[in-house]
Amino acid sequence: MEMDSLPNGNSTTTSTTAPSTAPPSKLTQLTESLKLEHQFLRVPFEHFKKTIRANIRAVEKEVSSVISAVNDSADSDISNDDAVQRLTSLVSRLQGLKRKMEEERRTENLQAERCRARIDHLESPDAENLTGWANMRLKRILVDYMLRMSYYDTGLKLAESSNMLDLFDIDIYLEAKKVIDALQNMEIAPALAWCAENKSRLKKLKSKFEFQLRLQEYIELVRAENHMGAIAYARKYLAPWAAMHTKEMQQVFATVAFKGIPECSVYKAFFEPKQWDYLVEQFKQEFCRLYGMNPEPLLNIFLQAGLSSLKTPYPLLVNLLLTSLPLSHTQPVLFDMICVTVVKYLRTENERRWFLSLSRMISYILWWQITSKTESKEK
């Protein structure tokens, strides 16, 4: 709006049309909520770094072995034919290493493209495509939740329906699935292999997971009454942990003597099946720490934040709904009854509208879970 003076001293008003812009409130809220999604970028980045470190170790190991073999051949007194044969073998090894590195380079490029795709995705929302971007974000949150809850087939189908697999961590969770399935079948070897593969990172995180796995293997030897084997195993694998976990090791070593005494509940607990469930949960925690994931699914975080922000004078109802969320997996009918009860006490239309969206989201999850269970039974 500008004021132009006229010769007679009066003034006239000249209006200028400003370009219309969308209200920045939604974009501001989106920017704030994205602070919860650091794992969206960190997970592929950590996976990328892990691949690079593994490739570097493989190259260093193979090259060191080849150089050592060349030095041995140079120092030894062998015929020309034997020297040519050894060198030919070493050249074949290096050619195999080159082919392997070419494959790994393609893998690294794919992982770098995934990181780039996620950066572009985070930079893409604006006032025009905000709705579509929010729908994609909802799919990401739901897929993350399903994969964490071990609904792998369902999560994969939902991810494939979006036609943007680079935005989902399917391969990361499938890697964890192998270890989880093995632990649920009381097999420790895959978990130990995972610890060896990530040994340096787990050491920096001061993880006790490998120690707990070693203890469980020792317990299984005691359960089988292989006492000599248990003692030899403890000397080889548990002795290095003695300085850091003295108390736990003292209790575990005593299981050899107190295994058959039911009154000793402290030692009896080591032989209960729930120890395997504890190992599964501990692996999930260490897996999330390793890749920089949130310890809780994003869906739980957003639901709790949204429910807590409801302006209702009945906080007990909100707490009731929060504590009843686990019922959505096992007793959906009871959970629906609780939701209906809460809706009756919401006063404003905004609260009811928000709660209706929440109910649709939970119903969507339940439908996917039921579909996944039905398909698995049919198979």
NUKOLBA-611591 format. One record per residue (C-alpha): x, z, y; residue in three letters. Coordinates in Angstrom, 3 decimals. Layout:
<sites>
SITE c1 c3 c2 residuo
SITE X Z Y ALA
...
</sites>
This chain:
<sites>
SITE c1 c3 c2 residuo
SITE 0.000 0.000 0.000 MET
SITE 1.607 -1.122 3.282 GLU
SITE 0.519 -0.670 6.925 MET
SITE 1.118 -3.685 9.269 ASP
SITE 0.905 -3.137 13.056 SER
SITE -1.109 -5.585 15.193 LEU
SITE -0.308 -6.597 18.803 PRO
SITE -3.227 -4.517 20.155 ASN
SITE -1.775 -1.382 18.602 GLY
SITE -4.203 -1.176 15.734 ASN
SITE -3.126 -1.371 12.180 SER
SITE -4.442 -3.141 9.159 THR
SITE -4.097 -2.321 5.492 THR
SITE -2.457 -4.786 3.113 THR
SITE -2.877 -4.025 -0.571 SER
SITE -0.315 -5.017 -3.140 THR
SITE -1.191 -5.178 -6.789 THR
SITE 1.208 -3.187 -8.964 ALA
SITE 1.809 -4.357 -12.507 PRO
SITE -0.321 -2.425 -14.989 SER
SITE 1.601 -0.226 -17.363 THR
SITE 0.387 1.821 -20.280 ALA
SITE 0.278 5.578 -19.809 PRO
SITE 3.586 7.008 -20.942 PRO
SITE 2.041 10.097 -22.556 SER
SITE 1.803 8.644 -26.067 LYS
SITE 5.318 7.230 -25.948 LEU
SITE 6.595 10.586 -24.704 THR
SITE 4.862 12.384 -27.552 GLN
SITE 6.302 9.839 -29.974 LEU
SITE 9.811 10.433 -28.639 THR
SITE 9.410 14.183 -29.121 GLU
SITE 8.046 13.873 -32.644 SER
SITE 10.892 11.553 -33.676 LEU
SITE 13.274 14.492 -33.296 LYS
SITE 11.921 15.697 -36.644 LEU
SITE 12.980 12.467 -38.365 GLU
SITE 16.747 12.677 -38.206 HIS
SITE 16.823 12.054 -41.967 GLN
SITE 15.365 8.581 -41.369 PHE
SITE 18.773 7.480 -40.065 LEU
SITE 21.045 10.009 -41.694 ARG
SITE 20.053 9.372 -45.326 VAL
SITE 21.082 5.672 -45.414 PRO
SITE 24.163 6.482 -43.337 PHE
SITE 25.265 9.196 -45.779 GLU
SITE 24.594 6.844 -48.681 HIS
SITE 26.671 4.178 -46.928 PHE
SITE 29.565 6.612 -46.453 LYS
SITE 29.314 7.716 -50.071 LYS
SITE 29.605 4.120 -51.290 THR
SITE 32.618 3.461 -49.062 ILE
SITE 34.383 6.623 -50.259 ARG
SITE 33.734 5.740 -53.902 ALA
SITE 35.106 2.212 -53.407 ASN
SITE 38.221 3.527 -51.664 ILE
SITE 38.877 5.977 -54.491 ARG
SITE 38.425 3.238 -57.092 ALA
SITE 40.870 0.926 -55.303 VAL
SITE 43.461 3.661 -54.802 GLU
SITE 43.240 4.731 -58.431 LYS
SITE 43.569 1.206 -59.817 GLU
SITE 46.365 0.160 -57.449 VAL
SITE 48.280 3.369 -58.153 SER
SITE 47.955 2.737 -61.884 SER
SITE 49.217 -0.837 -61.508 VAL
SITE 52.206 0.212 -59.364 ILE
SITE 53.079 2.920 -61.872 SER
SITE 52.942 0.380 -64.712 ALA
SITE 55.185 -2.021 -62.784 VAL
SITE 57.739 0.725 -62.131 ASN
SITE 57.748 1.714 -65.795 ASP
SITE 58.285 -1.887 -66.820 SER
SITE 61.145 -2.256 -64.325 ALA
SITE 62.907 0.878 -65.584 ASP
SITE 62.485 0.075 -69.280 SER
SITE 64.645 -2.303 -71.289 ASP
SITE 62.198 -4.919 -72.532 ILE
SITE 62.418 -8.596 -73.318 SER
SITE 61.281 -11.302 -70.945 ASN
SITE 58.309 -12.154 -73.110 ASP
SITE 57.109 -8.542 -73.116 ASP
SITE 57.601 -8.326 -69.341 ALA
SITE 55.554 -11.493 -68.800 VAL
SITE 52.806 -10.150 -71.080 GLN
SITE 52.638 -6.855 -69.173 ARG
SITE 52.580 -8.561 -65.808 LEU
SITE 49.830 -10.902 -67.002 THR
SITE 47.805 -7.877 -68.101 SER
SITE 48.327 -6.236 -64.695 LEU
SITE 47.278 -9.411 -62.887 VAL
SITE 44.091 -9.493 -64.982 SER
SITE 43.384 -5.897 -63.978 ARG
SITE 43.836 -6.713 -60.298 LEU
SITE 41.580 -9.762 -60.607 GLN
SITE 38.928 -7.584 -62.218 GLY
SITE 39.324 -5.120 -59.371 LEU
SITE 38.886 -7.948 -56.868 LYS
SITE 35.638 -9.082 -58.510 ARG
SITE 34.356 -5.534 -58.547 LYS
SITE 35.208 -5.045 -54.878 MET
SITE 33.379 -8.260 -53.984 GLU
SITE 30.244 -6.868 -55.647 GLU
SITE 30.696 -3.543 -53.898 GLU
SITE 31.159 -5.330 -50.591 ARG
SITE 27.760 -6.965 -51.023 ARG
SITE 26.318 -3.533 -51.729 THR
SITE 27.923 -2.163 -48.567 GLU
SITE 26.504 -5.058 -46.544 ASN
SITE 23.012 -4.333 -47.859 LEU
SITE 23.352 -0.669 -46.945 GLN
SITE 24.654 -1.579 -43.476 ALA
SITE 21.651 -3.886 -43.021 GLU
SITE 19.372 -1.011 -44.005 ARG
SITE 20.899 1.196 -41.312 CYS
SITE 20.475 -1.597 -38.770 ARG
SITE 16.849 -2.193 -39.806 ALA
SITE 16.041 1.470 -39.252 ARG
SITE 17.690 1.527 -35.846 ILE
SITE 15.707 -1.569 -34.844 ASP
SITE 12.531 0.049 -36.176 HIS
SITE 13.041 3.160 -34.049 LEU
SITE 13.662 1.018 -30.978 GLU
SITE 10.624 -1.208 -31.533 SER
SITE 7.610 0.960 -30.528 PRO
SITE 6.014 0.154 -27.183 ASP
SITE 2.550 0.250 -25.671 ALA
SITE 1.502 -2.996 -27.368 GLU
SITE 2.451 -2.330 -30.992 ASN
SITE 2.206 1.462 -30.999 LEU
SITE -0.748 1.528 -33.419 THR
SITE 0.946 -0.679 -36.006 GLY
SITE 4.180 1.245 -35.661 TRP
SITE 2.336 4.551 -36.142 ALA
SITE 0.651 3.214 -39.290 ASN
SITE 4.028 2.250 -40.708 MET
SITE 5.346 5.681 -39.836 ARG
SITE 2.428 7.280 -41.683 LEU
SITE 3.302 5.216 -44.760 LYS
SITE 6.914 6.371 -44.527 ARG
SITE 5.826 10.009 -44.369 ILE
SITE 3.450 9.583 -47.317 LEU
SITE 6.056 7.783 -49.440 VAL
SITE 8.600 10.509 -48.678 ASP
SITE 6.079 13.136 -49.753 TYR
SITE 5.167 11.330 -52.971 MET
SITE 8.788 10.802 -53.982 LEU
SITE 9.618 14.460 -53.330 ARG
SITE 6.643 15.491 -55.476 MET
SITE 7.853 13.183 -58.305 SER
SITE 5.069 10.585 -57.889 TYR
SITE 7.641 7.802 -58.163 TYR
SITE 5.398 4.947 -59.331 ASP
SITE 2.794 5.708 -56.676 THR
SITE 5.369 6.003 -53.908 GLY
SITE 6.994 2.725 -54.964 LEU
SITE 3.667 0.879 -54.903 LYS
SITE 2.835 2.185 -51.444 LEU
SITE 6.299 1.238 -50.188 ALA
SITE 6.016 -2.268 -51.641 GLU
SITE 2.640 -2.731 -49.939 SER
SITE 4.357 -2.350 -46.545 SER
SITE 6.773 -5.276 -47.182 ASN
SITE 9.578 -3.285 -45.488 MET
SITE 11.518 -1.604 -48.283 LEU
SITE 14.522 -1.051 -46.015 ASP
SITE 12.569 1.747 -44.325 LEU
SITE 12.214 3.744 -47.552 PHE
SITE 14.752 5.683 -49.628 ASP
SITE 13.504 4.575 -53.032 ILE
SITE 16.942 4.188 -54.641 ASP
SITE 18.062 7.608 -53.364 ILE
SITE 15.119 9.373 -54.993 TYR
SITE 15.479 7.374 -58.203 LEU
SITE 19.056 8.613 -58.385 GLU
SITE 17.748 12.178 -58.149 ALA
SITE 15.036 11.436 -60.724 LYS
SITE 17.637 10.837 -63.455 LYS
SITE 19.131 14.290 -62.953 VAL
SITE 15.744 16.011 -62.628 ILE
SITE 14.421 14.413 -65.826 ASP
SITE 17.575 15.444 -67.680 ALA
SITE 17.329 19.063 -66.524 LEU
SITE 13.659 19.192 -67.475 GLN
SITE 14.737 18.035 -70.947 ASN
SITE 17.407 20.786 -70.974 MET
SITE 20.294 18.330 -70.642 GLU
SITE 23.151 19.259 -68.294 ILE
SITE 25.536 16.297 -68.645 ALA
SITE 23.880 14.061 -65.970 PRO
SITE 23.822 16.953 -63.489 ALA
SITE 27.516 17.683 -64.106 LEU
SITE 28.316 13.982 -63.641 ALA
SITE 26.456 14.074 -60.314 TRP
SITE 28.491 17.130 -59.267 CYS
SITE 31.735 15.380 -60.179 ALA
SITE 30.709 12.300 -58.226 GLU
SITE 29.995 14.381 -55.114 ASN
SITE 32.591 17.093 -55.669 LYS
SITE 34.253 16.946 -52.250 SER
SITE 30.959 17.032 -50.339 ARG
SITE 29.553 19.865 -52.442 LEU
SITE 32.746 21.839 -51.884 LYS
SITE 32.388 21.466 -48.113 LYS
SITE 28.790 22.660 -48.396 LEU
SITE 29.960 25.667 -50.462 LYS
SITE 27.522 24.754 -53.200 SER
SITE 27.051 26.962 -56.280 LYS
SITE 25.155 24.337 -58.231 PHE
SITE 28.012 23.320 -60.542 GLU
SITE 28.737 26.984 -61.260 PHE
SITE 25.090 27.556 -62.208 GLN
SITE 25.231 24.553 -64.534 LEU
SITE 28.354 25.907 -66.226 ARG
SITE 26.682 29.280 -66.670 LEU
SITE 23.675 27.623 -68.276 GLN
SITE 25.898 25.731 -70.728 GLU
SITE 27.572 29.018 -71.620 TYR
SITE 24.147 30.618 -72.168 ILE
SITE 23.118 27.783 -74.468 GLU
SITE 26.219 28.375 -76.609 LEU
SITE 25.365 32.087 -76.785 VAL
SITE 21.760 31.222 -77.666 ARG
SITE 23.049 29.135 -80.561 ALA
SITE 25.226 32.145 -81.587 GLU
SITE 28.373 30.061 -81.155 ASN
SITE 30.296 32.988 -79.693 HIS
SITE 33.774 31.562 -80.196 MET
SITE 32.732 28.314 -78.579 GLY
SITE 31.205 30.262 -75.677 ALA
SITE 34.437 32.203 -75.141 ILE
SITE 36.521 29.011 -75.199 ALA
SITE 34.083 27.352 -72.797 TYR
SITE 34.268 30.319 -70.414 ALA
SITE 38.060 30.238 -70.380 ARG
SITE 38.113 26.521 -69.606 LYS
SITE 35.229 26.052 -67.156 TYR
SITE 34.174 29.469 -65.807 LEU
SITE 37.579 31.049 -65.186 ALA
SITE 38.192 28.999 -61.984 PRO
SITE 35.014 30.526 -60.487 TRP
SITE 35.943 34.131 -61.270 ALA
SITE 37.224 35.025 -57.801 ALA
SITE 34.027 33.893 -56.034 MET
SITE 31.363 34.942 -58.563 HIS
SITE 32.713 38.004 -60.297 THR
SITE 29.422 39.898 -60.563 LYS
SITE 27.434 36.979 -61.986 GLU
SITE 30.118 36.258 -64.557 MET
SITE 30.266 39.877 -65.689 GLN
SITE 26.523 39.848 -66.338 GLN
SITE 26.629 36.511 -68.156 VAL
SITE 29.572 37.505 -70.340 PHE
SITE 27.676 40.625 -71.401 ALA
SITE 24.912 38.474 -72.892 THR
SITE 27.029 38.081 -76.031 VAL
SITE 26.547 41.779 -76.776 ALA
SITE 23.033 42.357 -75.383 PHE
SITE 21.267 39.123 -76.317 LYS
SITE 19.323 40.653 -79.197 GLY
SITE 18.245 43.849 -77.385 ILE
SITE 14.800 43.264 -75.809 PRO
SITE 15.053 46.379 -73.624 GLU
SITE 17.878 44.810 -71.577 CYS
SITE 15.718 42.762 -69.213 SER
SITE 18.666 41.871 -66.991 VAL
SITE 20.323 39.906 -69.781 TYR
SITE 17.103 38.704 -71.347 LYS
SITE 16.253 36.808 -68.143 ALA
SITE 19.194 34.452 -68.694 PHE
SITE 17.517 33.066 -71.839 PHE
SITE 14.075 32.426 -70.362 GLU
SITE 12.886 28.793 -69.974 PRO
SITE 12.310 29.293 -66.248 LYS
SITE 16.077 29.140 -65.756 GLN
SITE 15.821 25.373 -66.199 TRP
SITE 13.099 25.237 -63.534 ASP
SITE 15.425 27.178 -61.254 TYR
SITE 18.167 24.597 -61.844 LEU
SITE 15.750 21.778 -60.971 VAL
SITE 14.788 23.457 -57.693 GLU
SITE 18.413 24.197 -56.877 GLN
SITE 19.359 20.575 -57.509 PHE
SITE 16.614 19.410 -55.145 LYS
SITE 17.947 21.713 -52.431 GLN
SITE 21.529 20.568 -52.886 GLU
SITE 20.413 16.943 -52.994 PHE
SITE 18.627 17.342 -49.659 CYS
SITE 21.635 19.073 -48.133 ARG
SITE 23.977 16.355 -49.363 LEU
SITE 21.988 13.549 -47.728 TYR
SITE 20.923 15.508 -44.650 GLY
SITE 17.233 15.588 -45.589 MET
SITE 14.711 18.088 -44.325 ASN
SITE 14.197 20.873 -46.872 PRO
SITE 10.429 20.412 -46.501 GLU
SITE 8.566 17.076 -46.633 PRO
SITE 7.724 15.709 -43.195 LEU
SITE 4.063 15.675 -44.161 LEU
SITE 4.054 19.463 -44.546 ASN
SITE 5.842 19.912 -41.220 ILE
SITE 3.379 17.718 -39.308 PHE
SITE 0.349 19.278 -40.983 LEU
SITE 1.493 22.799 -40.182 GLN
SITE 2.311 21.884 -36.609 ALA
SITE -1.042 20.161 -36.127 GLY
SITE -3.067 22.959 -37.683 LEU
SITE -1.234 25.591 -35.671 SER
SITE -1.993 23.719 -32.431 SER
SITE -5.762 23.787 -32.998 LEU
SITE -7.380 25.745 -30.165 LYS
SITE -9.633 27.786 -32.408 THR
SITE -10.470 31.476 -31.978 PRO
SITE -10.348 31.834 -35.752 TYR
SITE -6.648 31.786 -36.701 PRO
SITE -7.473 33.207 -40.111 LEU
SITE -9.243 29.955 -40.965 LEU
SITE -6.156 27.985 -40.021 VAL
SITE -3.996 30.267 -42.178 ASN
SITE -6.484 29.837 -45.016 LEU
SITE -6.177 26.065 -44.836 LEU
SITE -2.374 26.216 -44.678 LEU
SITE -2.174 28.450 -47.743 THR
SITE -4.694 26.313 -49.625 SER
SITE -2.743 23.052 -49.242 LEU
SITE -1.224 23.427 -52.746 PRO
SITE -4.790 23.360 -54.142 LEU
SITE -5.003 19.710 -53.091 SER
SITE -2.843 18.906 -56.147 HIS
SITE -4.649 20.957 -58.784 THR
SITE -8.170 21.732 -57.499 GLN
SITE -9.259 19.052 -54.998 PRO
SITE -12.928 20.094 -55.149 VAL
SITE -12.107 23.660 -54.093 LEU
SITE -9.824 22.326 -51.370 PHE
SITE -12.665 20.117 -50.030 ASP
SITE -14.954 23.161 -49.898 MET
SITE -12.368 25.029 -47.843 ILE
SITE -12.067 22.077 -45.463 CYS
SITE -15.842 21.930 -44.981 VAL
SITE -15.865 25.650 -44.202 THR
SITE -13.147 25.265 -41.581 VAL
SITE -14.921 22.329 -39.890 VAL
SITE -18.033 24.438 -39.296 LYS
SITE -16.059 26.794 -37.073 TYR
SITE -14.315 24.158 -34.949 LEU
SITE -15.948 24.178 -31.512 ARG
SITE -14.772 21.111 -29.613 THR
SITE -15.156 17.458 -30.489 GLU
SITE -11.393 16.883 -30.229 ASN
SITE -10.766 19.553 -32.866 GLU
SITE -13.336 18.015 -35.202 ARG
SITE -11.920 14.514 -34.653 ARG
SITE -8.385 15.694 -35.352 TRP
SITE -9.479 17.581 -38.449 PHE
SITE -11.359 14.512 -39.678 LEU
SITE -8.129 12.485 -39.461 SER
SITE -6.307 15.235 -41.338 LEU
SITE -8.940 15.229 -44.097 SER
SITE -8.656 11.451 -44.455 ARG
SITE -4.888 11.748 -44.779 MET
SITE -5.111 14.382 -47.507 ILE
SITE -7.833 12.422 -49.316 SER
SITE -5.561 9.368 -49.189 TYR
SITE -2.776 11.352 -50.835 ILE
SITE -5.125 12.713 -53.504 LEU
SITE -6.398 9.233 -54.292 TRP
SITE -2.847 7.951 -54.781 TRP
SITE -1.958 10.925 -56.986 GLN
SITE -5.035 10.539 -59.182 ILE
SITE -4.382 6.786 -59.472 THR
SITE -0.787 7.447 -60.484 SER
SITE -1.809 9.948 -63.167 LYS
SITE -4.452 7.583 -64.558 THR
SITE -1.992 4.709 -64.750 GLU
SITE 0.641 6.842 -66.465 SER
SITE -1.907 7.961 -69.093 LYS
SITE -2.991 4.366 -69.736 GLU
SITE 0.658 3.394 -70.317 LYS
</sites>
